[in-house]
Amino acid sequence: MLGAGPSGFRAGHVVKLKRLLRTILPPSYEQQVGHARRVERAADRRIRTRNKIRYRLAHWPIWIFVFFIAPGPLTARLFHHGFDTPMLVWMGAVLVGTGIAGLRGRLPGVEPAPYIVRFTEDRPNPVYRRVCYTLAWSEVIAFALLNIAGLAYALWAGEWKLRQMYDVAYFPIVVTVWILGASGLLPRVKRSTQGEGHERRFFYGSVWAVCVAQPVLWFLWRFLPAARTSDALKLAVFLAILASVGNLARLGLLPRTRPILPGEVIVSD
């Protein structure tokens, strides 16, 4: 009984956590491939002919969020003033639209069955996947660029113009990204899915970096005073997070940022 004390209890939970992670994340291996230090193998991925309901439901909120924050100026106003009638109407439209798309299997990860099952197979990239990932790319790029520009301007001029920058520059940035996506010039948005195993590294690496940096920046903006010293700190922290998390992704040390070595099959979402 003495051996089953707090340390034994913690060890049991660690073992359970490791087992849970193994069921969620594919195994990875130490191997240098380009810049990446860890890789995954396509042969390790279990083939499935259907996506379970809970799997599809788990992916739906991701696309709700992606489409909800798409109108950047409205999103900026949300963080400044909270929910208002336009945002509530937009949220309702997003829930209905993504719900219908999900039921029809027209959202990545919400399909009834995996679309990509062979790593090297040259298959057409469906329009819905190209649209969804292009939209996600546009938001990742626009939010990062505008926050850097807003912080740099505040540091230089001593006043905040970030809200006005979103009104003026957000849609020119995202429309430019949409054009690149429509031209098949972005990772995961190309006309073929053949390079999926490597292209997703760039996508998820960018998502990891911005999704970590944005909440930290919001916290600093919320609780630090508006002054040049604190603005310099905000900018330094934001850039440091983008660089450090991006580097972890480059090295393949974050989930979904590891090269997938060719093999029999791959199941991707």
N, C-alpha and C positions, 0 to 999 in steps of 0.2 A: 504493500500500500504506500510505503514511503516513496517508492520509485515513481509513483503516479502523481507526484506533486505538481506545483505550478510549472516547473520546467518540462516535465513529461506532457502536461496538458498543452503547453505552447508547441512542443515538438510535434504532437499529433495534429495540431491545426496547421503547422507548416507543411506537413506531408499532404494533408487534404488540399491545401492551397496549390501545391505543386501539381497534384493530380488534376485539379480543376483547370489550371493554366494549360496543361498538356492537352486537355480536351478542347480548349478554345483556340490555342495557338499551335500551328504546326511545329514540329521539332526543327531546330536550327543547329548548324555545325560551324565550328571554327574553320574557315577556309578563305584565303585571300582571292577575291575575284574583283579586279579593278581596284576601286577604293574600299570596297566592302570587306569587312573582316569576318562576317558571318553570312551563311547562305542557307537556303532551304532547298529541298529536293522535291521535284514534282512527284516522284514515285511515292513519297511519304503521305501524299494527300489522298484521303479516302474518296473513292468515286461515289457520287450519289446521283440518282436520277431524278430526285425530287428535293425541293427545299421544304423543310418542316415549317409549320405555321409559325412557331415561335421564332424561327430564324427570319422569316419574312417580316414578322411584326417588329423584330429588333432593328431591322434596317429602315423601317418606315419613318421613325422619328428623325433619323439623320436627314432624310430628304425634306421632311417638314421644316426643319431648321434651315436647310440650304435655301429653299424657296422663300421662307419667311423673311430672311434677312436680305433678299435680293434687292429690294428698293432701298439702297444705302442711305439716302437722306432721311427716309422715314425711320430707319433703324437708328441713325444718329440721334434723331429727335426722341426716340424711345428711351435711349440711355440718359438723355438730358431731363426729360419730363415725365417718363413713364408711359403706360398704355393710354391711348386715346381712341376715339371712335374710328378714325381711318385705320389704325393698327389692328383693332379688333375685327373690322370688316375684312382686312387683308388676311388675318389669321384664319378667319372662317373660310375664305376663298381657298387658301392654301390647304387646309384640312380636307375640304371637299375635293379639290383638284388632285392632290397627291393620293387621297383615298381611292378615287376612281382609277388613277394610273396604277396604283398598287394592285387593285383587284384585277386589272387587265394584264398584270405582269409587265408593266412598262416603267419600272424603276429598278435601278441596279440593286441586286441583293433581295429584291422583293418579287423576283420572278418565280413562277411555280417550279422551275428547274434551272440549274446553273446553265448559263449560256456558254461560258468558256470551260472546256473540259480537256483540251489538249494544248499543251504549251506552245508548240511550234506550228499549230494549224493556222493557215491563212484564211480566216473567216471574216466576212463583212462585219464591221462594228455597227450594231443597230443604231438607228437615229436617236432613240430615247436615251441610250447610254452616252452618246456624243453630246446631246443637249445637257443632260444632268451634269456630266463631268466638266463641260465647258462653263456652265453656270458656277459650279464650285470653284473652278480655277479663277474665274473673274472676280469672285468675292475674296478669295485668298489674296490675290494680287492687289486689288483695289484697297481693301482695308489696311493692308500692310503699308502700301505706298502713301496713302493719305494720312495715316497716323504718324509716319516718319516726317512727312512734309509739315503736318500741323505742329508737331513738337519742335522741329527745326525753326519754323517761323516764330513760334512763341519764344524760343530762346533768343532769336535774333531781334525781334521787334518788341518783345516784352508784353505781348497781348495774344490772346487765343483767338484764332480764326478758323479752327477746325470745322465747326459747324457750317460756316460759309463755304469752306473748301469742299465739303461733301456735296453741297448744293450745286457747285460749279463744275467740279472735276470728276465726280463719281461715275456718271454715265459715260462721259468720253473714254474713261479708262476701261470700264466693263465692255462697252461696245467694241473697242479695239480688241479685247480678248475674245469676244464672241466671233469676230471676223477671223481671228487666228484659228479658233476652234472649228468654224465652218470650213476653213481651208485645210483642216486636218494637220495643223502644225503644232498641236499640243500633245503631250503624253496622255495616253488613255483616250484620246479623242481622234486618233487617226482612223482612216477608213478601214484598216485591218486590225485585228486583235493579235496579230502574230508576235508583237513585241511586248505583250502585256506583262510578262514576268519581270521585265526591267523597267518598263514605263511607269508602273505603279509606284516604284521607289521614289520617283520625282514628285508624284502627286501626293503620296502620303507623307513624305518628308516635309513638303511645304505645308500641308494641313497640320501636322504635328507642331511645327514651329509657330505658325500663326495662332493656332488654338491654345497654345500655352502662353504665348506672349500677350495676346489680347486681354485675357482676364487679369493678368498681373498689371498691365498698364491701366485698366479700368480701376483696379483697387488703388493704385498710386494716385491716379487722377482724382478719385473720390475722397481720399483721406489726406493728401498732401496739399499744402497751400499753393496758390498760383503765384509762383515767384521764379526768377531765373534759375536759382540754385536747384529748386525741386524740379523744374522743367528739364534741366540738364540731367538730373538723376533719372527722370522718367525716360528720356531719350536713350541714355546709356544702358539702362536696364532692358528696355525694349529691344535695342539692337543686339545686346549681349545674348538675350534669350533666343532671338532669331538665329544668330550665328552658332550658338552652342547646340541648340536642338537640331538645326540643320546639319551640323557636322556629325552628330550622333546618327542621323538618318543616312548621311553619306557613307558612314562606316558600317551601316547595316545593323546597328545596335538597337533599333526600335522596331516594334512589330510592324509588319507589312513594308518594311524598307529594305529587306534582304533580297538579293538576287535569287531567283528560282532557277536552279540548274535543270536543263532539259532532261526529260525522262518520258515515261509512258504517258502520264496524264497530269493535268492540273485542274483544280476547281477554284475559280476566282470569283470575287464579288466586288 
